[in-house]
């Protein structure tokens, strides 16, 4: 194993541990951060010309956004949940465009969009349990 593989394995273990210990609010925050990270990774891969890795990063971001969309409770969340569903659907379409066209602009747009959602989500963080 090379150093990069070991670093990636450690990072995955760290992320998995954080997810296992997370409350539902924190889990959504981790998912938003993860999707944004994958979008930025796809941009970096495009810049390097690493198209297979770009496609994988976009696929990962899309899967995370699909999970976020699936976690929405449209009955309890009302208009806000409906708005988030529309935003997640839009983000999915932009990821597809980025992948098909090898274009960084939609990836940056998705990162910004998810960043806005992430900021709002973190602003409503429930108090930590004692």
BAZAMI-305524 format. One record per residue (C-alpha): residue in three letters; y, x, z. Coordinates in Angstrom, 2 decimals, decimal comma. Layout:
// BAZAMI-305524
(r ala; (Y; X; Z))
...
// end
This chain:
// BAZAMI-305524
(r unk; (0,00; 0,00; 0,00))
(r unk; (3,47; 1,24; -0,84))
(r unk; (6,56; 0,87; 1,32))
(r unk; (7,84; -2,11; -0,68))
(r unk; (4,58; -4,01; -0,19))
(r unk; (4,63; -3,32; 3,53))
(r unk; (8,25; -4,42; 3,80))
(r unk; (7,49; -7,65; 1,93))
(r unk; (4,45; -8,31; 4,12))
(r unk; (6,53; -7,77; 7,26))
(r unk; (9,26; -10,04; 5,93))
(r unk; (6,76; -12,79; 5,14))
(r unk; (5,31; -12,53; 8,64))
(r unk; (8,80; -12,73; 10,13))
(r unk; (9,67; -15,80; 8,05))
(r unk; (6,34; -17,46; 8,88))
(r unk; (6,88; -16,85; 12,59))
(r unk; (10,39; -18,30; 12,42))
(r unk; (9,10; -21,41; 10,65))
(r unk; (6,30; -21,94; 13,18))
(r unk; (8,75; -21,71; 16,08))
(r unk; (11,45; -23,86; 14,45))
(r unk; (12,47; -27,34; 15,45))
(r unk; (12,90; -29,78; 12,52))
(r unk; (16,64; -29,03; 12,23))
(r unk; (16,05; -25,29; 12,15))
(r unk; (13,22; -25,70; 9,64))
(r unk; (15,58; -27,42; 7,18))
(r unk; (18,10; -24,61; 7,73))
(r unk; (15,40; -22,03; 6,97))
(r unk; (14,42; -23,91; 3,82))
(r unk; (18,02; -24,04; 2,60))
(r unk; (18,46; -20,33; 3,28))
(r unk; (15,17; -19,58; 1,54))
(r unk; (16,09; -21,54; -1,59))
(r unk; (19,45; -19,79; -1,74))
(r unk; (17,78; -16,40; -1,31))
(r unk; (15,38; -17,16; -4,18))
(r unk; (18,28; -18,22; -6,44))
(r unk; (20,08; -14,94; -5,72))
(r unk; (16,86; -13,00; -6,28))
(r unk; (16,49; -14,69; -9,68))
(r unk; (20,02; -13,56; -10,59))
(r unk; (19,17; -9,98; -9,61))
(r unk; (15,96; -10,13; -11,63))
(r unk; (17,88; -11,38; -14,66))
(r unk; (20,29; -8,47; -14,32))
(r unk; (17,34; -6,04; -14,22))
(r unk; (15,58; -7,76; -17,09))
(r unk; (12,59; -8,64; -14,90))
(r unk; (11,90; -12,04; -16,46))
(r unk; (8,48; -12,68; -14,86))
(r unk; (9,92; -12,11; -11,37))
(r unk; (12,97; -14,23; -12,29))
(r unk; (10,67; -17,08; -13,24))
(r unk; (8,72; -16,74; -9,99))
(r unk; (11,91; -16,74; -7,90))
(r unk; (13,14; -19,87; -9,69))
(r unk; (9,75; -21,52; -9,21))
(r unk; (9,90; -20,68; -5,49))
(r unk; (13,44; -22,06; -5,18))
(r unk; (12,38; -25,21; -7,01))
(r unk; (9,39; -25,69; -4,69))
(r unk; (11,59; -25,33; -1,62))
(r unk; (14,13; -27,81; -2,99))
(r unk; (11,26; -30,17; -3,74))
(r unk; (10,23; -29,85; -0,10))
(r unk; (13,77; -30,57; 1,06))
(r unk; (13,90; -33,60; -1,20))
(r unk; (10,54; -34,80; 0,08))
(r unk; (11,71; -34,47; 3,68))
(r unk; (14,55; -36,94; 3,17))
(r unk; (14,23; -40,26; 4,97))
(r unk; (16,04; -42,58; 2,58))
(r unk; (15,77; -45,58; 4,91))
(r unk; (17,16; -43,89; 8,00))
(r unk; (19,49; -41,55; 6,11))
(r unk; (21,14; -44,23; 4,02))
(r unk; (23,92; -43,14; 1,71))
(r unk; (23,87; -39,53; 2,92))
(r unk; (20,17; -39,14; 2,18))
(r unk; (20,68; -40,76; -1,23))
(r unk; (23,49; -38,31; -1,97))
(r unk; (21,34; -35,38; -0,94))
(r unk; (18,52; -36,65; -3,13))
(r unk; (20,91; -36,70; -6,10))
(r unk; (22,12; -33,19; -5,30))
(r unk; (18,58; -31,86; -5,00))
(r unk; (17,65; -33,50; -8,31))
(r unk; (20,70; -31,91; -9,93))
(r unk; (19,81; -28,51; -8,45))
(r unk; (16,29; -28,83; -9,90))
(r unk; (17,73; -29,52; -13,37))
(r unk; (20,05; -26,50; -13,07))
(r unk; (17,14; -24,27; -12,05))
(r unk; (15,21; -25,44; -15,09))
(r unk; (18,19; -24,66; -17,33))
(r unk; (18,55; -21,20; -15,77))
(r unk; (14,89; -20,48; -16,38))
(r unk; (14,83; -21,75; -19,97))
(r unk; (18,09; -20,09; -21,00))
(r unk; (17,84; -16,90; -18,88))
(r unk; (21,30; -17,74; -17,58))
(r unk; (22,62; -16,70; -14,18))
(r unk; (25,43; -19,29; -14,07))
(r unk; (23,20; -22,23; -13,08))
(r unk; (21,56; -20,07; -10,41))
(r unk; (24,93; -19,20; -8,92))
(r unk; (25,87; -22,89; -9,06))
(r unk; (22,69; -23,84; -7,18))
(r unk; (23,37; -21,13; -4,58))
(r unk; (26,90; -22,49; -4,05))
(r unk; (25,70; -26,10; -3,89))
(r unk; (22,99; -25,28; -1,36))
(r unk; (25,49; -23,15; 0,55))
(r unk; (27,72; -26,19; 0,99))
(r unk; (24,78; -28,27; 2,17))
(r unk; (23,65; -25,46; 4,48))
(r unk; (27,13; -25,13; 6,03))
(r unk; (27,30; -28,86; 6,71))
(r unk; (23,76; -28,87; 8,09))
(r unk; (24,48; -25,99; 10,46))
(r unk; (27,68; -27,70; 11,60))
(r unk; (25,65; -30,65; 12,91))
(r unk; (23,12; -28,49; 14,73))
(r unk; (21,78; -30,21; 17,83))
(r unk; (22,21; -28,44; 21,15))
(r unk; (19,39; -26,07; 22,03))
(r unk; (16,84; -27,42; 24,47))
(r unk; (16,99; -25,79; 27,86))
// end
